């Protein structure tokens, strides 16, 4: 399906995009994603997808190259127009990201299928709020 192909394309970090990232921001232990591009990805924005949410997660697992994984996270979040903070270390990952519901669903799917993470759906938490 189109969604599966899109997720597969995100599994490998784009080295060309990585060279554009400010070295002052790139720290493997603490990754701050700030909704990066002003242009929204056509794959995740639409009238039907105007609702937003926050996604929280963590997982203790071995991450062989936290810096490379941080670049992958950055590319993934930028492509899905997500913002938040993701901490990546050799011992695991901890993140809080926000964005459209569709963007968050694609993000969760990418995290579940990533070979080093293979995150179970129950590891993701979405806080409940009564405010719009």
N, C-alpha and C positions, 0 to 999 in steps of 0.2 A: 504494500500500500504506500501511498504518498507519505504518510506519517512515518512509517518504518524507514523509508529511504532517507527522509530528512534527519531522523535520529541517527542512522548509520553515518551520515555525512558529518555529524557533530562529534563522533567518537574519537576522531583523530584531530589534534590541534592543528590549525593552519599556521605554519611557521611564518608566512608572509605577514599575517595579522599580528603575530606575536612581536615582530620587530617594531610595530607601531606603538606598543604599550610603553608608557613611561616607566623607566627603570626605578624611579623613586616610589612608585606604587607597588611594584612587583616584589612581594615578600612572600615566600612559600608558607610561612606560619600564619599570616594574617592578610587575607585578600579582601579588599573593599571594592565591590562592584557598584558603580554609580550609573546605572541606566544608560551609560555610554553614548549611544548615538542618538541624534535628534531625529533621524529617519527611522521610522518604525518598520519592522520586518513585515512584509505582506502576508507571511504565513501565520502570524499570530494576532493580527489586529483586524477587527471588523465590528460592526454595530452589535452583532450578537455576542461579542466577546468583550463588552465594556466593563463587566464586573471585575473587580480586583480582589486579591487576597494576599495573605502572608503565609509562607511555608517555613516551618522550623524542622530541623533534623540534626542528628549526629550519629556517627557510627565509628566504633573503634575497629580498625582494620589496618593491615600493612599497606602503605602506599609507597611504592618503590622510588618515585621521583616526585616529591611534593611540588617542586617548581614547575615541572612539566604539567602536572595535574592542575596546578593553579592557572596555567595558561589555557588549558582545556576548559576549566570552569569559566574563565573570563570570556572566552569565545562563545561558549554556550549561552551564558547569561546575556551577553550583548546581542546575540542573534535572536533571542526570545524577548528582548526588551525588559529584562528583569533587573531589579536593583536590590542591594542588600550587602551583607557581610558574610564571607565564607572563610573559615579558618581551616587550612590544610597543613598537616604535618605527617611525618613518617608513621605516627601511631593512629591516624584517622582523620576524620573530617567533621566539621560542625558548621552549620549554616542557617542563616535567616535570609530568605529572599522574598520579594514581593513583586507582583505584576498581575497580568491578566490570568483568568482561570485557565484558559487554553495554554498560555505560555507555561504556567506552573505544571499542568498535566504533562506537557511534552518534556519539561525539565525532569519531573519525577520518573518518567519512562526512560530517559537517558541515564539517570542515576541507577535505576534498577537493572539496566542492561550493561552498564559499564563493567568490564572484566574485573577490576580491582575492588569495586564497591558492591555490586549486586545487592542493592539495598531492598529490603523487604518493604512492601507498602505501609506496614504498620509503624515503620520508623519515622514517617513523615507526620507532622502535626500541623493542623490548621486551626489557629485560635478562632473562637466563635465570638462574634460581636453583634450587638443590636443596632449599631450605628452604621449609616450608609458609607 
